[in-house]
């Protein structure tokens, strides 16, 4: 039996901030989900860990904050009556003659008010979640960049 004395390490993903095993110095492929923002395989997979680099982190933080600013502007337009959603998705359990959405013009005035309130709340939640994620990622990068990688034990390899 061949024995390998290769040390294994973990590091923080530049995109999602999670702590993952490294393979040849790069973050192991992993999935990440942030409602309304990121979903599926994390684009920080197969990149250097945050301890070594932070370019992906810087881009992610700037991109999320820029998108949050755009959503804030849209919320303002909705609140001022300068804009509205073009179409409204219907719940899956409420089919209206086979449609999955209604156009704005098909709604009653009361429904339009309700839809705007719901949409503003949904967008505000996206903004809050995005800003919180960006702050957390930026803080994590500042605290771990330049630190040594984290030693991994055999048990973590078996569960990865």
C-alpha positions as CSV (number, residue, x, y, z in Angstrom):
1,X,0.0,0.0,0.0
2,X,1.3,3.4,-1.0
3,X,1.4,6.0,1.7
4,X,0.9,9.7,0.8
5,X,2.3,12.3,3.1
6,X,0.6,15.1,1.2
7,X,-1.0,17.6,3.6
8,X,-4.5,18.7,2.8
9,X,-5.8,22.2,3.4
10,X,-9.0,24.2,3.4
11,X,-9.6,27.8,2.4
12,X,-12.5,30.2,1.9
13,X,-14.2,30.6,-1.4
14,X,-13.8,34.0,-3.0
15,X,-17.3,34.0,-4.3
16,X,-19.5,32.6,-1.5
17,X,-17.2,32.7,1.5
18,X,-17.7,29.1,2.4
19,X,-14.8,27.0,3.8
20,X,-13.9,24.1,1.4
21,X,-11.1,21.6,0.8
22,X,-8.4,22.6,-1.7
23,X,-7.3,20.4,-4.6
24,X,-3.9,21.4,-6.0
25,X,-4.3,24.8,-4.2
26,X,-7.8,25.5,-5.7
27,X,-11.2,25.4,-4.0
28,X,-13.1,22.2,-4.5
29,X,-16.2,22.4,-6.8
30,X,-19.3,23.2,-4.7
31,X,-22.8,24.6,-4.9
32,X,-24.1,27.8,-3.5
33,X,-27.5,29.3,-3.1
34,X,-28.4,32.9,-2.2
35,X,-32.1,33.4,-2.9
36,X,-32.5,35.8,-5.8
37,X,-28.8,36.3,-6.4
38,X,-26.7,33.1,-6.9
39,X,-27.8,29.5,-7.4
40,X,-26.1,26.3,-8.6
41,X,-22.4,25.6,-8.9
42,X,-20.4,28.4,-7.3
43,X,-18.2,30.3,-9.7
44,X,-15.6,30.5,-7.0
45,X,-15.0,26.8,-7.4
46,X,-11.6,25.9,-8.9
47,X,-10.2,29.3,-8.0
48,X,-7.6,30.3,-5.4
49,X,-8.9,30.6,-1.9
50,X,-9.6,34.0,-0.3
51,X,-6.5,33.6,1.9
52,X,-4.4,33.9,-1.3
53,X,-6.4,36.2,-3.6
54,X,-9.5,38.3,-3.4
55,X,-10.2,39.6,-7.0
56,X,-13.3,37.5,-7.4
57,X,-14.5,38.7,-4.0
58,X,-13.9,42.3,-4.9
59,X,-15.8,41.9,-8.2
60,X,-18.7,40.0,-6.5
61,X,-19.1,42.7,-3.8
62,X,-19.1,45.5,-6.4
63,X,-21.5,43.7,-8.7
64,X,-24.0,42.8,-5.9
65,X,-23.9,46.4,-4.5
66,X,-24.4,47.8,-8.0
67,X,-27.4,45.5,-8.6
68,X,-28.8,46.6,-5.2
69,X,-28.6,50.2,-6.2
70,X,-30.5,49.4,-9.4
71,X,-33.2,47.6,-7.4
72,X,-33.4,50.6,-5.0
73,X,-34.0,52.9,-8.0
74,X,-36.7,50.5,-9.3
75,X,-38.4,50.5,-5.8
76,X,-38.4,54.3,-6.0
77,X,-40.0,54.3,-9.4
78,X,-42.7,51.9,-8.1
79,X,-43.3,54.0,-5.0
80,X,-43.6,57.2,-7.0
81,X,-45.9,55.7,-9.6
82,X,-43.4,56.2,-12.4
83,X,-43.2,52.5,-13.3
84,X,-44.8,49.2,-12.6
85,X,-44.3,45.5,-13.3
86,X,-45.1,44.6,-16.9
87,X,-46.5,41.2,-16.0
88,X,-47.4,39.4,-12.8
89,X,-46.7,35.7,-12.2
90,X,-49.6,33.7,-11.0
91,X,-49.2,31.1,-8.2
92,X,-49.0,27.6,-9.6
93,X,-52.3,26.6,-7.9
94,X,-54.2,29.5,-9.5
95,X,-54.4,28.9,-13.3
96,X,-56.4,31.5,-15.1
97,X,-57.4,30.0,-18.4
98,X,-54.0,28.3,-18.8
99,X,-52.0,31.5,-18.1
100,X,-49.0,31.6,-15.9
101,X,-48.9,35.4,-15.7
102,X,-51.2,38.4,-16.2
103,X,-50.3,41.6,-17.9
104,X,-50.5,44.8,-15.8
105,X,-53.3,46.1,-17.9
106,X,-55.5,43.0,-17.0
107,X,-55.5,43.8,-13.3
108,X,-58.1,45.8,-11.3
109,X,-57.0,49.0,-9.6
110,X,-57.1,47.2,-6.2
111,X,-55.0,44.3,-7.5
112,X,-52.5,46.8,-9.0
113,X,-52.0,48.4,-5.5
114,X,-51.6,44.9,-3.9
115,X,-49.1,43.8,-6.6
116,X,-47.0,46.9,-6.1
117,X,-46.9,46.4,-2.4
118,X,-45.9,42.8,-2.8
119,X,-43.3,43.6,-5.5
120,X,-41.8,46.4,-3.4
121,X,-41.5,44.1,-0.4
122,X,-39.9,41.4,-2.6
123,X,-37.4,43.8,-4.1
124,X,-36.5,45.3,-0.7
125,X,-35.8,41.8,0.7
126,X,-33.5,41.2,-2.3
127,X,-31.7,44.4,-1.6
128,X,-31.4,43.7,2.1
129,X,-30.1,40.1,1.4
130,X,-27.7,41.3,-1.2
131,X,-26.2,44.1,0.9
132,X,-25.9,41.7,3.9
133,X,-24.1,39.1,1.7
134,X,-21.8,41.8,0.3
135,X,-20.9,43.1,3.8
136,X,-20.3,39.6,5.1
137,X,-18.1,38.6,2.2
138,X,-16.1,41.9,2.3
139,X,-15.5,41.5,6.1
140,X,-14.5,37.8,5.7
141,X,-12.0,38.7,3.0
142,X,-10.5,41.4,5.1
143,X,-10.1,39.0,8.0
144,X,-8.6,36.0,6.2
145,X,-6.6,37.4,3.3
146,X,-2.9,36.7,3.9
147,X,-3.5,34.2,6.6
148,X,-2.2,30.6,6.3
149,X,-4.5,28.0,4.9
150,X,-6.5,25.8,7.3
151,X,-5.2,22.3,7.9
152,X,-7.8,19.6,7.0
153,X,-8.1,16.2,8.7
154,X,-8.9,12.9,7.1
155,X,-12.5,12.9,8.4
156,X,-13.2,16.0,6.4
157,X,-11.9,14.4,3.2
158,X,-14.3,11.5,3.6
159,X,-17.3,13.8,4.0
160,X,-16.4,16.3,1.2
